[in-house]
């Protein structure tokens, strides 16, 4: 995993900004096992972000399940 950081020494004062982390990575899709794997990766990334005093972290939309879903698969993974 590669971390690109641009971290100021102190977190912003209240009302002066936010410390934001953005995660862009690949995950597995389309099965309950894939969702569990992606949750595990999400937790790992959160632990790393905590080291930088991140206040908000953003993951890609549909990170847990992926886009390639039909209605039956959506019900299964929900």
C-alpha positions as CSV (number, residue, x, y, z in Angstrom):
1,X,0.0,0.0,0.0
2,X,1.3,3.4,-0.9
3,X,0.6,6.5,1.2
4,X,0.8,9.9,-0.3
5,X,0.6,12.4,2.5
6,X,0.5,16.2,2.7
7,X,0.0,16.6,6.4
8,X,0.3,19.9,8.2
9,X,1.7,19.8,11.7
10,X,-1.5,20.5,13.6
11,X,-5.1,19.7,12.8
12,X,-7.2,22.8,11.8
13,X,-8.8,24.8,14.6
14,X,-12.6,24.4,15.0
15,X,-14.2,26.2,12.1
16,X,-11.0,26.7,10.1
17,X,-10.9,23.5,8.1
18,X,-10.9,19.7,8.3
19,X,-8.3,17.0,8.1
20,X,-9.5,14.8,5.2
21,X,-8.2,11.5,4.0
22,X,-9.2,10.1,0.6
23,X,-8.8,6.4,-0.1
24,X,-8.7,5.2,-3.7
25,X,-8.0,1.5,-4.0
26,X,-9.1,-1.7,-5.6
27,X,-11.3,-4.3,-4.0
28,X,-13.1,-7.5,-4.8
29,X,-16.7,-7.4,-6.0
30,X,-19.8,-9.4,-6.3
31,X,-19.8,-11.9,-3.4
32,X,-20.4,-11.9,0.3
33,X,-16.7,-12.9,0.8
34,X,-15.7,-9.9,-1.3
35,X,-17.7,-7.6,0.9
36,X,-16.1,-9.0,4.0
37,X,-12.7,-8.6,2.5
38,X,-13.4,-5.0,1.6
39,X,-14.7,-4.3,5.1
40,X,-11.4,-5.7,6.4
41,X,-9.4,-3.4,4.1
42,X,-11.6,-0.4,5.1
43,X,-10.8,-1.1,8.8
44,X,-7.1,-1.3,8.0
45,X,-7.2,2.0,6.1
46,X,-9.1,3.6,9.0
47,X,-6.4,2.5,11.5
48,X,-3.7,4.0,9.3
49,X,-5.7,7.3,8.9
50,X,-6.0,7.5,12.7
51,X,-2.3,7.8,12.9
52,X,-2.6,11.1,11.1
53,X,-5.5,12.4,13.2
54,X,-7.8,12.3,10.3
55,X,-11.2,13.8,11.0
56,X,-13.1,12.6,7.9
57,X,-12.2,9.8,5.4
58,X,-13.7,9.3,2.0
59,X,-14.0,5.9,0.1
60,X,-15.1,5.4,-3.5
61,X,-18.8,5.0,-3.9
62,X,-19.9,1.4,-3.9
63,X,-16.5,0.5,-2.4
64,X,-17.9,-2.5,-0.5
65,X,-19.9,-4.2,-3.3
66,X,-18.7,-2.8,-6.6
67,X,-20.8,-1.7,-9.6
68,X,-21.4,-5.0,-11.3
69,X,-24.6,-6.0,-9.5
70,X,-27.9,-7.4,-10.6
71,X,-31.0,-7.1,-8.4
72,X,-30.6,-10.6,-7.0
73,X,-27.0,-10.0,-6.0
74,X,-27.9,-6.7,-4.4
75,X,-30.4,-8.5,-2.2
76,X,-27.8,-11.1,-1.3
77,X,-25.1,-8.6,-0.4
78,X,-27.4,-6.2,1.5
